Amino acid sequence: MAPLDPDMQALLDRRNALNLPDFSAGTPDDARRGFDASQAALPPRRGEQTVSTHDECIPGPHGDVPIRRYRPAGPCRGRILYMHGGGWVFGTLDGFDPVCRQLAHDGGVEIVSIAYRLAPEHPFPKPLDDCWAVLRAVADGEPLAVMGDSAGGNLAAALALRARARGGPHIALQLLLYPVLSADFSRASYARFGGGDYLVSTADMRWFWDQHVAIADRDNPEASPLAASDLSDLPEAIIVIGGCDPLHDEGAAYAKALEAAGVTVTLRDHQGMAHGFFTLIDLLRAANAEVAEVGALIARRFASNG
């Protein structure tokens, strides 16, 4: 097995000491309680406090969609829609507040974090429909990107595909953080890192897919972006993956497929990092460093091509 970064290992050890059941071992409510317990056990973290926030709701096809806007203290270069991770089953605006604050500050952008509906109560495509409604509502001609981690990365990639198919809104950039892109569990990174020692297991990922997407729908590119037959004319992509993540290989495969279709891609492959590392602001030095670097990349892209 590849060695974990010592700081990453320490965080996983801390979580493992809670003796929480695997996500796939119980009900969706059990998984939500486990996520809440793991969050509560973390040391306090705040993200950048100079960022201002505002909560509101956007009308959507399945009802109102809560969002939280984050604005930096200085000039705002553009806007990013952020979709949180959690296997489409759990995750809250508060749970991803620190990384959104830090990203708004480091990128000099407005972050719009979306509390999309969760599976299995609201399966595919309802979470995507929520995000689509927000995308259409906030697109106003300013530079716009879509961004998400894990299941949120799946939604961000799917939004890019849907916007291309429907003639807009224009998306300048897609930022995919260790995204879920395929229900193929045979890739080598699943074999190496899917045993349960790296935050999420192969069993967990199978269970998440079962909650969210019926088997008959898994070839739909809006559910499985790697299944898309045509990836041309999509927004430039920044893809961040971890070397010790079961999802590593599908992120790398999507980067390769996008490049083959003529899309500009920046792949940032972090050896020693496990799934979920980007959002561990103020807990993991690599997380703060990567948010700062990605924020700088966003600022340059927005400044150059809007």
C-alpha positions in Angstrom: 0.0 0.0 0.0 1.1 3.5 -0.7 2.0 5.4 2.5 -0.3 8.1 3.7 0.9 11.5 4.5 1.5 11.5 8.3 -1.0 14.3 9.0 -3.6 12.5 6.9 -2.9 9.3 8.8 -3.3 11.1 12.1 -6.7 12.4 11.1 -7.9 9.0 9.9 -6.6 7.5 13.2 -8.6 10.0 15.1 -11.8 9.2 13.1 -11.2 5.4 13.5 -10.9 5.8 17.2 -14.6 6.8 17.3 -15.5 3.2 16.2 -18.2 4.5 13.9 -19.8 1.9 11.7 -19.1 1.9 8.0 -21.4 4.1 5.9 -22.7 1.0 4.2 -23.5 -0.9 7.4 -26.8 0.8 8.2 -29.5 3.1 7.0 -29.1 6.5 5.4 -30.0 8.1 8.8 -27.3 6.0 10.4 -24.8 7.3 7.8 -25.9 10.9 8.5 -25.5 10.4 12.3 -22.0 8.9 11.7 -21.0 11.9 9.6 -22.3 14.3 12.2 -20.4 12.4 14.9 -17.2 12.5 13.0 -17.6 16.3 12.4 -18.3 17.0 16.0 -15.2 15.1 17.1 -12.9 17.4 15.0 -11.1 20.3 16.6 -12.7 23.7 16.0 -12.1 25.2 12.6 -13.5 28.3 11.1 -12.0 29.1 7.7 -11.4 32.7 6.8 -13.6 35.0 8.9 -13.3 38.1 6.8 -15.7 36.5 4.3 -19.3 37.5 4.7 -22.2 35.1 4.3 -25.9 35.3 3.4 -28.4 32.5 3.4 -31.4 32.4 1.0 -33.5 30.0 -1.1 -33.8 29.5 -4.8 -37.0 28.1 -6.3 -36.5 24.7 -8.0 -38.6 22.1 -9.7 -38.9 20.1 -6.5 -39.2 23.0 -4.1 -37.0 25.7 -2.7 -33.2 25.0 -2.6 -31.3 26.5 0.3 -28.0 28.2 -0.6 -25.3 30.1 1.3 -23.4 32.9 -0.5 -19.8 33.7 0.6 -18.2 36.9 -0.5 -14.6 38.0 0.0 -13.8 41.3 1.7 -12.0 42.6 -1.4 -13.0 42.7 -5.1 -14.9 39.7 -6.4 -13.6 38.1 -9.6 -16.5 35.8 -10.3 -18.7 33.1 -8.9 -18.4 29.4 -8.1 -21.3 27.0 -7.4 -20.1 24.6 -4.8 -21.7 21.2 -4.3 -20.7 19.3 -1.2 -19.8 15.7 -0.9 -21.4 13.0 1.2 -22.3 10.2 -1.3 -25.5 12.1 -2.2 -26.8 10.9 1.2 -25.5 13.4 3.8 -23.8 16.7 4.0 -24.9 20.2 5.1 -24.1 23.8 4.4 -22.5 24.1 7.9 -20.4 21.0 7.4 -18.6 22.5 4.4 -18.6 26.1 5.7 -14.8 26.3 6.5 -13.7 25.3 3.0 -16.2 27.6 1.3 -15.0 30.5 3.5 -11.4 29.8 2.7 -11.9 29.3 -1.0 -13.9 32.6 -1.3 -11.0 34.4 0.4 -8.1 32.7 -1.5 -9.8 32.9 -4.9 -11.3 36.3 -4.5 -14.7 34.9 -5.7 -18.2 34.5 -4.5 -19.0 30.9 -3.5 -22.6 29.7 -3.7 -22.9 26.6 -1.6 -25.9 24.5 -2.4 -28.0 22.3 0.0 -29.3 20.1 -2.7 -31.9 17.4 -1.8 -30.4 14.1 -0.6 -30.9 10.5 -1.5 -32.5 8.0 -1.1 -35.5 10.3 -0.3 -34.6 12.3 -3.4 -32.8 10.1 -5.9 -31.2 11.0 -9.3 -31.9 13.3 -11.0 -33.4 15.5 -8.2 -30.1 16.6 -6.6 -28.9 17.6 -10.0 -32.1 19.4 -10.8 -31.7 21.4 -7.6 -28.2 22.4 -8.6 -29.3 23.2 -12.2 -32.0 25.5 -10.8 -29.4 27.4 -8.8 -27.0 27.6 -11.7 -29.7 29.2 -13.9 -30.7 31.6 -11.2 -27.3 33.0 -10.4 -25.8 33.1 -13.9 -25.7 36.8 -14.7 -22.8 37.2 -17.1 -20.0 37.2 -14.5 -17.3 34.5 -14.8 -18.9 31.3 -13.5 -17.5 28.0 -12.4 -19.0 24.8 -11.0 -17.2 22.9 -8.3 -17.7 19.9 -6.0 -16.0 17.3 -3.9 -16.8 13.6 -4.3 -20.5 13.2 -5.0 -20.5 17.0 -5.4 -17.9 16.6 -8.0 -20.2 14.2 -9.8 -22.9 16.9 -9.8 -20.5 19.6 -11.0 -19.4 17.5 -13.9 -23.0 16.7 -14.7 -23.9 20.4 -14.7 -21.2 21.0 -17.2 -22.7 18.3 -19.5 -26.2 19.6 -19.0 -25.3 23.2 -19.7 -23.6 22.1 -23.0 -26.6 20.1 -24.0 -29.1 22.9 -23.3 -27.1 25.8 -24.7 -26.0 27.4 -21.4 -25.6 29.0 -19.0 -21.9 29.5 -19.9 -19.5 27.8 -17.5 -15.9 29.0 -17.6 -14.4 26.3 -15.5 -15.2 23.0 -13.8 -13.4 22.1 -10.6 -13.7 18.5 -9.7 -12.3 17.3 -6.3 -11.9 13.5 -6.2 -15.1 13.3 -8.1 -17.5 10.3 -8.4 -17.7 9.7 -12.1 -18.6 6.0 -12.7 -20.1 3.0 -11.0 -17.3 0.8 -12.2 -15.7 -0.6 -9.1 -13.1 -2.7 -10.9 -10.4 0.0 -11.3 -7.1 -0.6 -9.6 -7.5 2.2 -7.0 -10.6 0.4 -5.7 -8.6 -2.8 -5.3 -5.7 -1.0 -3.5 -7.6 1.5 -1.3 -11.2 0.2 -1.1 -10.8 -2.1 1.9 -11.9 0.5 4.5 -8.7 2.1 5.8 -9.0 5.2 3.7 -12.3 6.9 4.8 -14.5 5.3 2.2 -14.5 1.7 1.1 -15.7 -0.1 -2.1 -18.7 -1.3 -0.1 -19.5 2.2 0.9 -19.3 3.4 -2.7 -21.6 0.6 -3.9 -24.0 1.6 -1.2 -24.0 5.3 -2.1 -24.7 4.5 -5.7 -27.6 2.2 -4.6 -29.1 5.0 -2.6 -28.9 7.6 -5.5 -29.1 6.0 -8.9 -31.1 3.0 -10.1 -29.0 0.5 -12.0 -31.0 1.2 -15.2 -29.9 4.8 -15.1 -26.2 4.4 -14.4 -25.2 4.7 -18.1 -26.8 8.2 -18.2 -23.9 10.6 -18.5 -25.7 13.0 -16.1 -25.3 10.2 -13.5 -22.0 8.8 -14.7 -20.1 11.5 -16.6 -17.4 8.9 -17.7 -20.1 7.2 -19.7 -20.5 10.2 -21.9 -19.7 9.4 -25.6 -18.7 13.0 -26.4 -16.8 15.2 -24.0 -15.9 17.9 -26.5 -16.8 21.6 -26.0 -16.9 21.3 -22.2 -15.4 23.9 -19.8 -11.8 23.8 -18.9 -11.3 21.5 -16.0 -9.2 21.4 -12.8 -9.3 17.9 -11.3 -7.8 17.2 -7.9 -7.3 13.6 -6.8 -5.7 11.8 -3.9 -3.1 9.1 -4.3 -4.7 6.9 -1.6 -8.3 7.2 -2.6 -10.4 4.5 -4.1 -11.7 7.1 -6.6 -8.3 8.1 -7.8 -8.4 6.2 -11.0 -11.7 7.5 -12.3 -10.6 11.1 -11.7 -7.5 10.4 -13.7 -9.5 8.6 -16.4 -11.8 11.6 -16.7 -8.9 13.9 -17.1 -7.5 11.8 -19.8 -10.8 11.5 -21.6 -11.4 15.3 -21.4 -7.9 16.0 -22.8 -8.6 13.5 -25.7 -11.7 15.5 -26.5 -9.8 18.7 -26.7 -10.7 20.1 -23.3 -7.9 21.9 -21.4 -7.3 20.0 -18.2 -5.1 20.5 -15.1 -4.7 17.3 -13.1 -3.4 17.7 -9.5 -2.6 14.3 -8.1 -1.6 14.3 -4.4 0.3 11.3 -3.3 -0.3 10.4 0.3 -3.8 12.0 0.5 -7.0 10.1 1.2 -10.5 10.8 0.1 -11.9 14.1 1.4 -8.6 15.8 2.1 -9.4 19.1 0.3 -12.2 20.1 2.7 -10.1 19.6 5.9 -9.3 23.2 6.3 -7.3 24.1 9.4 -6.9 20.4 10.2 -4.5 19.4 7.4 -1.7 21.5 6.2 -2.1 20.0 2.7 -5.7 21.1 2.6 -5.0 24.8 3.3 -2.1 24.7 0.8 -4.2 23.1 -1.9 -7.2 25.5 -1.4 -4.7 28.4 -1.6 -3.2 27.0 -4.8 -6.6 26.2 -6.4 -7.9 29.6 -5.4 -4.9 31.2 -7.2 -5.6 29.1 -10.3 -9.2 30.2 -10.3 -8.3 33.8 -10.0 -5.9 33.6 -12.9 -8.5 31.7 -15.1 -11.2 34.2 -14.4 -8.9 37.1 -15.0 -7.7 35.7 -18.3 -10.8 34.3 -20.0 -13.9 35.0 -17.8 
